[in-house]
Structures are given as structure tokens and as C-alpha cells.
Amino acid sequence: MRFSRRELLRGAAGTVALGMTAWAVPRPPVAAAKPDLGTIIDYSRGVPAATAIAEAGYTGVIRYVSDRRPGAEWMLGKPLKSDEVAALREADLEIVSCYQFGKGPTADWRAGREAGRKHATRGLELHRAAGGPDNTPIYASIDDNPSDAELAESVAPYIAGWVDVLGADRTGVYANSPTIDHLLEQKLGTWFWQHDWGTPDGYVHPKAHLHQFEIDQRDLDGVRIDRNKILQADYGQWSLA
């Protein structure tokens, strides 16, 4: 006769209960830990060897399908190219696409809906050139802590421009938790990669697929990397296309 794990645990609990003295008080239940789905890295200063990434124990990479900013010649890792993709696949590593061109005063989202359409079109072009599938998301970057006014007047229109090009089910967003909340209220974006700038300490948004928990703290194969926790089994990886 076979027993399920749940039945075995229930039986064990009954045995313990029978052995308790009259004054014993059972301890409160402990919440089960969430499964560890792995860690993936992102980088733009260069391209670490795929073998080095795999040997370090990472599940895969989040890679830029965007051009280098003018004056940012140090961004040797932008954009993702087909030869890197081939090496990552050979090493059995997952790949996710993201997009960021501007930053700070030139941040992509500051120019609104038309900028969203322009960046989505270019991101899709580079994604396809690298071998990206036609049914996986691209994460657009809100690498800031926008005010409420900026969320309404610039961020939401910018992501709406991405939806115009990719469709809602392929539009991802890299953002803090208040931005994720705002976009969910506006029904903009389906995939979310959380960063912690402007996110309450220790908070991980329940709708996030990925969580960037470390930035610029370590090198891999001579390249500075960021680390991201995988929160959901499907987080937009190419292998599930």
C-alpha cells in the first residue's frame, strides 16, 4: 500500500500527539519556505563566458536588447548578439530579454508614449537579431523612483507605447514596487522585474517574476554583475517559447 507525503505527515503528527503529556502545548505551525528557483544575473560592462556563469551556479542571464548610450563606450555588453546566445544555450543557461537605453535625465520613460513605441520597435529588432523568440517578453526599464505625477504623466504612457508594439502579454517592466502597483492599476504590463530603489525595505511584490537583490557588488569572469532571484517558474525565459 502506498501513502502520500501528506498522509505520512498526518500520521506522524498523530503519533506525536499520543505521546504528549497532559500539559504539553503544541507549537504553532511554521510557514513552508518557498522553493528556490535559482538566481540569474544581468550585466552590461562586458560579456562573461557562459561556462563561467554556469560554473558559478547561476540559472541564466537577463540580457540587453538595446544599444549603448552615446558616450558609454564601457557598455561592451550591449546589445545581446547571436554568438553570445549560442554560447549560453550550449551551457544550458536561460535567457531573458530586457531594454534600457537612457538613464537619469535621459531615462527612456521621460519621453512618454512615442518613446515607448520607438524603444519597443528597436528592442524587438535586436531581440530577433539575437535569435529571440516571437512570443517571449522584453522587460522595459523604469530604472528610477518616479513620483506620482511622473507615474501618471510619463511612465504609464511610456509603457503603453510598449504595449502598442509588443502587445500586453509580451510587455515586461523593470521597476520598483510602487511603479508595479501603478502599472497594475492601469492594466499595463504583464511581466515584472522588481528593483529596490524606492521599494519599502524587505518588500518583494507578489506579482514580481524576478527580484534584483544585489547591484554592482561582485565580478564574474572580470565583468561586474547584478544578481536577481527567480520568483516564478515562468519569468519570460526563451526556453519556454
Salt bridges, closest charged atoms under 4 A:
ASP36 OD1 - LYS229 NZ 3.15
ASP67 OD2 - ARG122 NE 2.76
GLU84 OE2 - ARG63 NE 2.73
GLU114 OE2 - ARG117 NH1 2.26
GLU125 OE1 - ARG122 NH1 2.39
ASP134 OD1 - ARG128 NE 2.87
ASP143 OD2 - LYS103 NZ 2.62
GLU150 OE2 - ARG110 NH1 3.72
ASP164 OD2 - ARG113 NE 2.88
ASP164 OD2 - ARG117 NE 2.75
ASP181 OD1 - HIS205 NE2 2.68
ASP196 OD1 - HIS211 NE2 2.92
GLU214 OE2 - ARG218 NE 2.72
GLU214 OE2 - ARG227 NE 2.99
ASP219 OD1 - ARG224 NE 2.42
